[in-house]
Protein backbone atom coordinates (compact mmCIF):
# COMPACT_ATOMS: atom_id res chain seq x y z
CA UNK A 1 0.00 0.00 0.00
CA UNK A 2 1.19 3.50 -0.81
CA UNK A 3 0.41 6.82 0.82
CA UNK A 4 -2.40 7.19 3.36
CA UNK A 5 -4.90 9.95 2.52
CA UNK A 6 -7.11 10.61 5.55
CA UNK A 7 -9.96 13.12 5.79
CA UNK A 8 -11.09 14.42 9.18
CA UNK A 9 -14.49 16.07 8.75
CA UNK A 10 -14.62 17.31 12.35
CA UNK A 11 -18.12 18.67 13.17
CA UNK A 12 -19.20 18.94 9.53
CA UNK A 13 -21.32 16.88 7.13
CA UNK A 14 -24.38 15.35 8.74
CA UNK A 15 -25.91 12.25 7.11
CA UNK A 16 -27.48 14.08 4.14
CA UNK A 17 -24.31 16.06 3.44
CA UNK A 18 -22.20 12.91 3.75
CA UNK A 19 -24.33 11.11 1.16
CA UNK A 20 -24.07 14.14 -1.12
CA UNK A 21 -20.27 14.17 -0.69
CA UNK A 22 -19.92 10.57 -1.80
CA UNK A 23 -22.20 11.07 -4.78
CA UNK A 24 -19.43 13.36 -6.13
CA UNK A 25 -16.22 11.86 -4.73
CA UNK A 26 -14.63 10.14 -7.71
CA UNK A 27 -10.86 10.56 -7.97
CA UNK A 28 -9.43 10.13 -11.46
CA UNK A 29 -6.39 8.22 -10.19
CA UNK A 30 -6.33 4.47 -9.66
CA UNK A 31 -6.88 4.15 -5.93
CA UNK A 32 -5.16 0.81 -5.51
CA UNK A 33 -1.95 2.78 -4.94
CA UNK A 34 -3.26 4.74 -1.92
CA UNK A 35 -5.20 4.04 1.27
CA UNK A 36 -8.09 6.46 1.72
CA UNK A 37 -9.58 6.95 5.18
CA UNK A 38 -12.53 9.05 6.32
CA UNK A 39 -13.31 10.24 9.84
CA UNK A 40 -16.90 11.54 9.67
CA UNK A 41 -18.98 12.58 12.67
CA UNK A 42 -20.37 9.53 14.45
CA UNK A 43 -23.91 10.28 13.23
CA UNK A 44 -22.71 10.16 9.62
CA UNK A 45 -20.65 6.99 9.87
CA UNK A 46 -23.32 4.54 8.72
CA UNK A 47 -24.50 6.53 5.70
CA UNK A 48 -20.90 7.23 4.73
CA UNK A 49 -20.05 3.54 4.65
CA UNK A 50 -23.23 2.83 2.67
CA UNK A 51 -22.67 5.47 0.01
CA UNK A 52 -18.87 5.74 -0.32
CA UNK A 53 -18.59 4.13 -3.76
CA UNK A 54 -14.77 3.79 -3.68
CA UNK A 55 -12.40 1.62 -1.63
CA UNK A 56 -11.99 3.42 1.70
CA UNK A 57 -11.65 2.83 5.42
CA UNK A 58 -13.67 4.58 8.10
CA UNK A 59 -12.95 5.70 11.61
CA UNK A 60 -14.29 7.77 14.49
CA UNK A 61 -12.84 11.08 15.65
CA UNK A 62 -12.64 10.21 19.35
CA UNK A 63 -13.34 7.40 21.80
CA UNK A 64 -13.69 7.08 25.57
CA UNK A 65 -11.09 4.98 27.42
CA UNK A 66 -13.72 2.78 29.09
CA UNK A 67 -15.73 -0.01 27.43
CA UNK A 68 -19.01 1.22 28.93
CA UNK A 69 -20.30 3.31 31.81
CA UNK A 70 -22.15 6.45 32.93
CA UNK A 71 -20.41 8.75 30.45
CA UNK A 72 -23.13 10.73 28.72
CA UNK A 73 -22.30 11.71 25.17
CA UNK A 74 -19.29 9.41 24.86
CA UNK A 75 -18.59 6.44 22.57
CA UNK A 76 -16.40 3.47 23.43
CA UNK A 77 -14.00 1.84 21.03
CA UNK A 78 -16.04 -1.35 21.19
CA UNK A 79 -19.18 0.54 20.14
CA UNK A 80 -17.30 2.21 17.31
CA UNK A 81 -16.04 -1.10 15.98
CA UNK A 82 -19.50 -2.67 16.22
CA UNK A 83 -20.81 0.25 14.16
CA UNK A 84 -18.28 -0.49 11.42
CA UNK A 85 -15.34 1.78 12.25
CA UNK A 86 -11.88 0.30 11.88
CA UNK A 87 -9.82 3.37 12.82
CA UNK A 88 -9.89 5.96 15.61
CA UNK A 89 -8.34 9.42 15.74
CA UNK A 90 -6.64 9.83 19.11
CA UNK A 91 -5.37 13.06 20.65
CA UNK A 92 -6.19 15.44 17.81
CA UNK A 93 -4.86 18.91 18.57
CA UNK A 94 -8.40 20.18 19.11
CA UNK A 95 -8.99 17.45 21.67
CA UNK A 96 -5.74 18.38 23.42
CA UNK A 97 -6.01 22.17 23.29
CA UNK A 98 -9.77 22.85 23.27
CA UNK A 99 -10.97 19.95 25.42
CA UNK A 100 -7.86 19.78 27.56
CA UNK A 101 -6.83 16.17 27.00
CA UNK A 102 -3.56 15.34 28.70
CA UNK A 103 -0.83 13.00 27.47
CA UNK A 104 -2.12 10.45 29.99
CA UNK A 105 -5.65 10.63 28.57
CA UNK A 106 -4.33 10.30 25.02
CA UNK A 107 -2.36 7.24 26.09
CA UNK A 108 -5.44 5.70 27.72
CA UNK A 109 -7.51 6.27 24.57
CA UNK A 110 -4.79 4.79 22.38
CA UNK A 111 -4.78 1.70 24.57
CA UNK A 112 -8.57 1.53 24.43
CA UNK A 113 -8.48 1.62 20.63
CA UNK A 114 -6.01 -1.26 20.54
CA UNK A 115 -8.15 -3.22 23.02
CA UNK A 116 -11.22 -2.72 20.82
CA UNK A 117 -9.45 -3.86 17.67
CA UNK A 118 -9.30 -0.39 16.14
CA UNK A 119 -6.25 1.11 14.44
CA UNK A 120 -5.32 4.22 16.43
CA UNK A 121 -4.18 7.27 14.46
CA UNK A 122 -2.42 9.24 17.19
CA UNK A 123 -1.92 12.97 16.70
CA UNK A 124 1.09 14.87 18.00
CA UNK A 125 2.42 18.35 17.39
CA UNK A 126 3.74 21.58 18.85
CA UNK A 127 2.17 24.97 19.51
CA UNK A 128 3.57 28.07 17.83
CA UNK A 129 5.16 29.30 21.05
CA UNK A 130 6.78 25.90 21.59
CA UNK A 131 8.22 25.96 18.09
CA UNK A 132 9.55 29.49 18.53
CA UNK A 133 11.18 28.42 21.80
CA UNK A 134 13.02 25.59 20.07
CA UNK A 135 10.96 22.91 21.80
CA UNK A 136 9.86 20.91 18.74
CA UNK A 137 11.89 17.82 19.62
CA UNK A 138 11.18 17.76 23.38
CA UNK A 139 7.44 18.19 22.77
CA UNK A 140 7.26 15.42 20.17
CA UNK A 141 9.39 13.04 22.23
CA UNK A 142 7.19 13.67 25.27
CA UNK A 143 3.98 13.05 23.34
CA UNK A 144 5.32 9.93 21.63
CA UNK A 145 6.82 8.64 24.86
CA UNK A 146 3.38 8.80 26.47
CA UNK A 147 1.78 6.42 23.95
CA UNK A 148 4.52 3.90 23.13
CA UNK A 149 3.51 1.41 25.82
CA UNK A 150 -0.17 1.72 24.86
CA UNK A 151 0.43 0.72 21.23
CA UNK A 152 3.29 -1.73 21.76
CA UNK A 153 0.98 -4.72 21.19
CA UNK A 154 -1.04 -3.15 18.37
CA UNK A 155 -1.06 -5.03 15.09
CA UNK A 156 -1.13 -1.63 13.42
CA UNK A 157 -1.16 2.05 14.35
CA UNK A 158 -0.30 5.40 12.77
CA UNK A 159 0.99 8.74 13.98
CA UNK A 160 -0.16 12.08 12.55
CA UNK A 161 2.17 15.03 13.02
CA UNK A 162 0.12 18.22 13.28
CA UNK A 163 2.00 21.48 13.74
CA UNK A 164 -0.75 23.18 15.72
CA UNK A 165 0.22 26.57 14.30
CA UNK A 166 -0.63 25.29 10.80
CA UNK A 167 -4.10 23.89 11.46
CA UNK A 168 -6.86 25.96 9.89
CA UNK A 169 -4.55 28.97 9.62
CA UNK A 170 -3.50 28.66 6.01
CA UNK A 171 0.08 28.30 7.22
CA UNK A 172 1.79 25.09 6.22
CA UNK A 173 5.03 23.50 7.25
CA UNK A 174 7.46 23.19 4.36
CA UNK A 175 8.38 19.70 3.18
CA UNK A 176 11.65 20.20 5.03
CA UNK A 177 9.82 21.13 8.24
CA UNK A 178 7.63 18.04 7.91
CA UNK A 179 10.59 15.77 7.23
CA UNK A 180 12.43 17.12 10.28
CA UNK A 181 9.47 16.55 12.59
CA UNK A 182 8.69 13.13 11.14
CA UNK A 183 12.30 12.04 11.63
CA UNK A 184 12.00 13.00 15.31
CA UNK A 185 8.75 11.04 15.64
CA UNK A 186 10.27 7.98 13.98
CA UNK A 187 13.29 8.13 16.25
CA UNK A 188 11.09 8.55 19.34
CA UNK A 189 9.05 5.48 18.35
CA UNK A 190 12.16 3.33 18.62
CA UNK A 191 11.40 -0.28 17.73
CA UNK A 192 7.91 0.79 16.63
CA UNK A 193 9.35 3.25 14.10
CA UNK A 194 7.99 1.45 11.05
CA UNK A 195 4.51 2.86 11.73
CA UNK A 196 3.19 5.23 9.04
CA UNK A 197 3.57 8.91 9.92
CA UNK A 198 1.09 11.34 8.34
CA UNK A 199 1.39 15.11 8.02
CA UNK A 200 -1.62 17.23 8.98
CA UNK A 201 -1.87 21.01 8.81
CA UNK A 202 -3.54 23.05 6.03
CA UNK A 203 -2.97 20.34 3.42
CA UNK A 204 -4.29 21.43 0.01
CA UNK A 205 -4.05 20.14 -3.56
CA UNK A 206 -1.31 22.68 -4.22
CA UNK A 207 1.05 21.40 -1.52
CA UNK A 208 -0.01 17.76 -1.03
CA UNK A 209 2.35 16.24 -3.58
CA UNK A 210 5.43 18.11 -2.35
CA UNK A 211 4.66 17.19 1.25
CA UNK A 212 4.16 13.52 0.43
CA UNK A 213 7.44 13.24 -1.45
CA UNK A 214 9.38 14.50 1.58
CA UNK A 215 11.35 11.90 3.57
CA UNK A 216 9.37 10.00 6.23
CA UNK A 217 6.01 11.48 5.14
CA UNK A 218 3.76 8.46 4.59
CA UNK A 219 0.57 10.36 3.87
CA UNK A 220 -1.60 13.25 5.00
CA UNK A 221 -4.36 13.96 7.50
CA UNK A 222 -6.58 16.56 5.84
CA UNK A 223 -9.03 18.82 7.66
CA UNK A 224 -10.90 21.60 5.85
CA UNK A 225 -9.88 20.50 2.38
CA UNK A 226 -11.44 17.07 2.96
CA UNK A 227 -14.93 18.60 3.11
CA UNK A 228 -15.08 19.28 -0.63
CA UNK A 229 -15.25 16.05 -2.67
CA UNK A 230 -13.51 17.51 -5.70
CA UNK A 231 -10.70 19.06 -3.66
CA UNK A 232 -10.17 15.92 -1.61
CA UNK A 233 -10.16 13.84 -4.80
CA UNK A 234 -7.29 15.97 -6.10
CA UNK A 235 -5.35 15.34 -2.89
CA UNK A 236 -5.97 11.59 -3.30
CA UNK A 237 -4.68 11.86 -6.85
CA UNK A 238 -1.56 13.64 -5.56
CA UNK A 239 -1.04 10.78 -3.13
CA UNK A 240 -1.26 8.25 -5.94
CA UNK A 241 1.40 10.16 -7.84
CA UNK A 242 3.66 10.57 -4.81
CA UNK A 243 3.29 6.93 -3.86
CA UNK A 244 4.01 5.46 -7.27
CA UNK A 245 6.31 7.96 -8.87
CA UNK A 246 4.10 7.77 -11.96
CA UNK A 247 1.89 10.50 -13.40
CA UNK A 248 -1.74 10.51 -12.30
CA UNK A 249 -3.89 9.00 -14.98
CA UNK A 250 -6.47 6.43 -15.89
CA UNK A 251 -9.90 6.06 -14.38
CA UNK A 252 -11.45 4.35 -11.40
CA UNK A 253 -14.87 2.77 -11.57
CA UNK A 254 -17.13 1.76 -8.72
CA UNK A 255 -18.08 -1.27 -10.82
N, C-alpha and C positions, 0 to 999 in steps of 0.2 A: 504494500500500500504506500502511496505517495504522501503528499502534504495533507494535513487535516485542515478543513475549512469549517469553522464553527460559528454559528450565528446565535447571539444572545439577545432575545427580543425584549428582555426586561419587562416592564409593565406596559406592554403594547400588544396589539393584535389579539382581540378576543376571538371566540370561535368563528364568527362570520368573516372577520378580517383574515384569520388564518387560512380559511378555505379559499378566500379570494387570492391570497398570496400564492398558494400552490397551484391555482389555476393558471398562473402566469410564469411560475418559476421553471424555466426550461433552458438551462445552460447549453451553449452550442458545443462545448468541449465534451469529449468522451469521459464520463465520470468514473470509469474504472481505474483511473490513475490518481484519484483523490478520495478522501474520506470526508463526506459532508455530514455535519452534525447540526441539529437545531435544539435550542433551549427555549421553548415557548413558555408562556405562563401556564401554570398547572391546568387551568380551566380550558386551555386550548390544546392540550396534549393529545386527547383522543381524536379530535377532528383533524389535527395536523397529521397524525399517523395514517388516518383514513384517506386523506386527500393528497398526500405528498407527491406521488407520481414519478419520483426518481429515487434511486437508491440513497438512503440517508438513515442516520441514527438519530435517536431522540433522547433528551435528558431533561431533568428538572433544574431549576435555578438555585435551589436551596433544599436542605433537609434538616430535620431535627436529629440530635444524637441518639434519642431513645427510640425503641421499637414502637411504643404506644404509651399513652398516659394522658393526664389532664392538661394538655397543652393546646389550648384553643387557637385555631388558625394555623397550626403547624402540620407538616407532612413528614412521615417517617420514610427512610430509605426503602423499607419493605413495602410500604404502600405505593411508593413511586414505581418500584419494579413490577408489582402486581398490575399497575395501570399501564405498563408497557415501556416505561423508561429503562434505558440501559446505561445512562450516564448521569452524573450529578455535578453541577458547578459547586465548588466549595471555596469559601473565603473570598468571593469577589470583592473588589475594592469598595463597592458600595455597601456590602455587608459589613466590612471591617470599619469603614469610616463614617457611614451614616447610622448603622445599627449597632456599632460598637463591639463587633465580635473580636475577641482576643485570639492570640495565637493558640491558646489552649482550647478554645471553642472550635477553631478551625480544625485542629488536630482531632478533636472528638468527632466532628462531622465527617472528616476523611475516613476515620476508622469505622464509623457507622455505614458509610457508603460501601466500603469493602465488605463488611459483615453482611450487607443486604445483597451483595452480588452486583453492585453498580460499579462502573468505572469512574472514579473521582477525577475531576479536572480541577486542580487546585491552583488558585490564583495567588500570585505574590507580586510585590512591586513597591516602589518607594514614592513618598510624597515629594513635592517640589523642594520644600525646605531641607529634606533629607538629602536629596541629590546635590543641592547647592552646598551643603555642609560636607560633601565627600563621603556620605554614608551609604552609598549604593551597595557595596559589598557586605558590610555588616548587617544591613537590613535584610538583604536577600538570604544571607546565611542563617540569620535568626529565624526567618519565616520558614525556610526549608528545613532547618534543624528541628522545628516544632512538629513537622508532619512525617519525618522519615520513619519513625517507629510505627506510625499508624498505617502506612502503606507498604511496609516491608513484606507482608504476605500477600499483597494484591497480585492477581494474575496480570493486571494491567492498570496503569494510571497515567495521567498526563499532568503537566504543569503549564500554567499560562502566566507569562510575565506581562504585567500591566504597569507601565510607568503611570502612576496615578495622575501626574501632571498632564498626561496626553489623552486622558479619557474624556471625550465629549468636548474638548477644548479646541479641536482643530490642529493642535500641536501634535507632532508625531516624532518619535525617536527615529534617528537615521538608521539605515541598515547597520552601520558600525556601532551605534549605541545599542541596538538590539543584540548584535552578536556579542558585545562585551557582557551584557547582562546575562544572556543565555549561557555563556561560558561559565560565569560564576554559579548559576543555578546548577549546571551539569556537574561542576566540581563539588558543590555542596551536597549533591545527591549521592556522591560516593559510588558504592556498588550498584546503586539503583539508577545510575546516570544514563542508561539507555532509554529512559522514558522520553516520549515526545515532549518537546517544549514549544509552546505556541506563543506568538506575540499578539498582544491586544492593546490597542490605544489609537483611536482615530484611523483605523485601517480603511482605505478607500481603493477603488479600482486603479487610481493613478499611482499608488505606492505599494500595492499588494505584491506585485511581482518582484520588485527590488528588495522588499523585506524578506520574501520567502526564498530568495537566492543567497541571502546572507548566511554565514556559517552558523550552525546550531539552531537555525530557525526551521522548525518542522511543520509550521502551519500558522494559522492566524485565528484569533478569537475576535469576532467582529460584533460591534454594538450597533450604533445608529445605521450604518450602511447595510446591515442585514435586514432592515425592515422593508426595503424596496426590492421586489423580486428581480427586477432587471439589473439593479446595481449589484446585488449579491451574486447573481449569475455571473457577472463579469469578474468578480473576485474569485469565484470557483474556477472560471476559465483561466485566470492568472495562476491559480494553484496548479492546474493541470500542466500548464506550460513550465512552471518552475520545477515541478516534480519530475517531469520527463525530459526536459531539455529540448523538446520538440515544439514547433509552433502550434498554437491552438487551431484546431480544425475539425472537420467532420461534424456529424450530428449525433444526437442521443435521442432514442425513442423510448417512450414508456411501454411500448409493445402493444 
